[in-house]
Amino acid sequence: MSKLKKSILGWLGEKFCEPARVSKVEVISEHFRLIHVDSPSFAKLKWKAGDKIQINVGDWNMRTYTPIAHQPLLSRIQLLVFIHGDGPGATWAKNLKRGDLCEVFGPRSSLSVSSYEIPRVLFGDETSFAVAAGLKNYYGNTIDVSWVFEVASIEESKQVCERFGIARDTVFIEKQNNGSHFSQVMTSLRSRLDGSNRTELFLTGNARSIQSVRNAIRDLNHSNTVLFPKAYWSPGKVGLD
Ligand SMILES: Cc1cc2nc3c(=O)[nH]c(=O)nc-3n(C[C@H](O)[C@H](O)[C@H](O)COP(=O)(O)OP(=O)(O)OC[C@H]3O[C@@H](n4cnc5c(N)ncnc54)[C@H](O)[C@@H]3O)c2cc1C
């Protein structure tokens, strides 16, 4: 990042961000951390599942995450972060310890549930476990939502999803670099989309996978399937959002 960009971001950050402190870091598995973040601004927060928060993960690199829970009495939110490489967000999550300070912007609205009655399917990857866990925490069984995830490790993903109560009836499909797993993704999605009733399909995770699913769904001519795409990352792009 150029010096000028960094100093502009720093100036904006100091003006608009809130100070926060990490109160606990739980190692859920090799690639997942559950991070408890406290900030006085979280006491009065009106959190909804699916909201996003931006965090200064160092040098004013802002990265976006989805709080999975809000504990107003503790002025706390919890994040479930997937460590996938050595970008600033992954490095931050990997090295984080209790007492570390950071700056936060939000939470703000990102992906929301409009009404309780409509069945939903959420497609995504490891970065989407947080939105799924948040929906589960917030709505319990009052909404009908099923999950289809493309993941690098089925074993690790199942273990993490079990911990957050989102493994039951969940489809885990092993990602292949050449995209050959996509037919399995579409078979799973098609079996969950009833062409005759309104179903909401949340598309999260990798922008490229979202685009492929969108194209395939369009070809199905399902007028009752309503898409809500929200890319969480895109190959080669940093800090999407
Ligand atoms: C609204 C929203 C909510 C999100 N919520 C969460 C959440 O709760 N938990 C969570 O873990 N992530 C979440 N993400 C995704 C997260 O912000 C990105 O993965 C982010 O790029 C991580 O930053 P980084 O510094 O580690 O990598 P970056 O510096 O941003 O990227 C470095 C490289 O890694 C690639 N990359 C980024 N993510 C992945 C990935 N998952 N797999 C493989 N390659 C990748 C990039 O394309 C780039 O080439 C969310 C994103 C958005 C937009």
The ligand as an SDF file (V2000), in Angstrom:
LIG
                    3D

 53 58  0  0  0  0  0  0  0  0999 V2000
  -19.3130   -9.1670    3.7810 C   0  0  0  0  0  0  0  0  0  0  0  0
  -18.1400  -10.1160    4.0410 C   0  0  0  0  0  0  0  0  0  0  0  0
  -18.1470  -10.9360    5.1460 C   0  0  0  0  0  0  0  0  0  0  0  0
  -17.0940  -11.8300    5.3920 C   0  0  0  0  0  0  0  0  0  0  0  0
  -17.1190  -12.6010    6.5110 N   0  0  0  0  0  0  0  0  0  0  0  0
  -16.0890  -13.4580    6.7660 C   0  0  0  0  0  0  0  0  0  0  0  0
  -16.0610  -14.2400    7.9740 C   0  0  0  0  0  0  0  0  0  0  0  0
  -16.9010  -14.0910    8.8570 O   0  0  0  0  0  0  0  0  0  0  0  0
  -15.0290  -15.1090    8.1530 N   0  0  0  0  0  0  0  0  0  0  0  0
  -14.0160  -15.2340    7.2330 C   0  0  0  0  0  0  0  0  0  0  0  0
  -13.0990  -16.0320    7.4420 O   0  0  0  0  0  0  0  0  0  0  0  0
  -14.0020  -14.4790    6.1040 N   0  0  0  0  0  0  0  0  0  0  0  0
  -15.0060  -13.5950    5.8670 C   0  0  0  0  0  0  0  0  0  0  0  0
  -14.9740  -12.8210    4.7260 N   0  0  0  0  0  0  0  0  0  0  0  0
  -13.8940  -13.0230    3.7650 C   0  0  0  0  0  0  0  0  0  0  0  0
  -12.6130  -12.2820    4.1260 C   0  0  0  0  0  0  0  0  0  0  0  0
  -12.8680  -10.9030    4.2960 O   0  0  0  0  0  0  0  0  0  0  0  0
  -11.6260  -12.4970    2.9580 C   0  0  0  0  0  0  0  0  0  0  0  0
  -11.2720  -13.8520    2.8620 O   0  0  0  0  0  0  0  0  0  0  0  0
  -10.3850  -11.6140    3.0530 C   0  0  0  0  0  0  0  0  0  0  0  0
   -9.8220  -11.5520    1.7750 O   0  0  0  0  0  0  0  0  0  0  0  0
   -9.3680  -12.1270    4.0420 C   0  0  0  0  0  0  0  0  0  0  0  0
   -8.2830  -11.2240    4.0780 O   0  0  0  0  0  0  0  0  0  0  0  0
   -6.7470  -11.6690    3.9760 P   0  0  0  0  0  0  0  0  0  0  0  0
   -5.9810  -10.4470    4.3740 O   0  0  0  0  0  0  0  0  0  0  0  0
   -6.5410  -12.9320    4.7390 O   0  0  0  0  0  0  0  0  0  0  0  0
   -6.5260  -11.9840    2.4610 O   0  0  0  0  0  0  0  0  0  0  0  0
   -6.3690  -10.8910    1.2850 P   0  0  0  0  0  0  0  0  0  0  0  0
   -5.1470  -10.0570    1.4800 O   0  0  0  0  0  0  0  0  0  0  0  0
   -7.6640  -10.1500    1.1550 O   0  0  0  0  0  0  0  0  0  0  0  0
   -6.1890  -11.8290    0.0330 O   0  0  0  0  0  0  0  0  0  0  0  0
   -4.9500  -12.4790   -0.2440 C   0  0  0  0  0  0  0  0  0  0  0  0
   -5.1820  -13.5040   -1.3510 C   0  0  0  0  0  0  0  0  0  0  0  0
   -5.9650  -14.5780   -0.8340 O   0  0  0  0  0  0  0  0  0  0  0  0
   -7.1220  -14.7750   -1.6440 C   0  0  0  0  0  0  0  0  0  0  0  0
   -8.2060  -15.2080   -0.7550 N   0  0  0  0  0  0  0  0  0  0  0  0
   -8.9810  -14.4420    0.0480 C   0  0  0  0  0  0  0  0  0  0  0  0
   -9.8500  -15.2060    0.7320 N   0  0  0  0  0  0  0  0  0  0  0  0
   -9.6140  -16.4890    0.3370 C   0  0  0  0  0  0  0  0  0  0  0  0
  -10.1800  -17.7510    0.6690 C   0  0  0  0  0  0  0  0  0  0  0  0
  -11.1730  -17.8570    1.5520 N   0  0  0  0  0  0  0  0  0  0  0  0
   -9.6970  -18.8740    0.0960 N   0  0  0  0  0  0  0  0  0  0  0  0
   -8.6870  -18.7990   -0.7840 C   0  0  0  0  0  0  0  0  0  0  0  0
   -8.1060  -17.6240   -1.1490 N   0  0  0  0  0  0  0  0  0  0  0  0
   -8.5640  -16.4990   -0.6060 C   0  0  0  0  0  0  0  0  0  0  0  0
   -7.3710  -13.4450   -2.3050 C   0  0  0  0  0  0  0  0  0  0  0  0
   -8.0800  -13.5860   -3.5070 O   0  0  0  0  0  0  0  0  0  0  0  0
   -5.9670  -12.9360   -2.5370 C   0  0  0  0  0  0  0  0  0  0  0  0
   -5.4340  -13.5080   -3.7140 O   0  0  0  0  0  0  0  0  0  0  0  0
  -15.9990  -11.8900    4.4890 C   0  0  0  0  0  0  0  0  0  0  0  0
  -15.9740  -11.0260    3.3810 C   0  0  0  0  0  0  0  0  0  0  0  0
  -17.0200  -10.1540    3.1520 C   0  0  0  0  0  0  0  0  0  0  0  0
  -16.9610   -9.2450    1.9520 C   0  0  0  0  0  0  0  0  0  0  0  0
  1  2  1  0
  2  3  1  0
  2 52  2  0
  3  4  2  0
  4  5  1  0
  4 50  1  0
  5  6  2  0
  6  7  1  0
  6 13  1  0
  7  8  2  0
  7  9  1  0
  9 10  1  0
 10 11  2  0
 10 12  1  0
 12 13  2  0
 13 14  1  0
 14 15  1  0
 14 50  1  0
 15 16  1  0
 16 17  1  0
 16 18  1  0
 18 19  1  0
 18 20  1  0
 20 21  1  0
 20 22  1  0
 22 23  1  0
 23 24  1  0
 24 25  2  0
 24 26  1  0
 24 27  1  0
 27 28  1  0
 28 29  2  0
 28 30  1  0
 28 31  1  0
 31 32  1  0
 32 33  1  0
 33 34  1  0
 33 48  1  0
 34 35  1  0
 35 36  1  0
 35 46  1  0
 36 37  1  0
 36 45  1  0
 37 38  2  0
 38 39  1  0
 39 40  1  0
 39 45  2  0
 40 41  1  0
 40 42  2  0
 42 43  1  0
 43 44  2  0
 44 45  1  0
 46 47  1  0
 46 48  1  0
 48 49  1  0
 50 51  2  0
 51 52  1  0
 52 53  1  0
M  END
$$$$
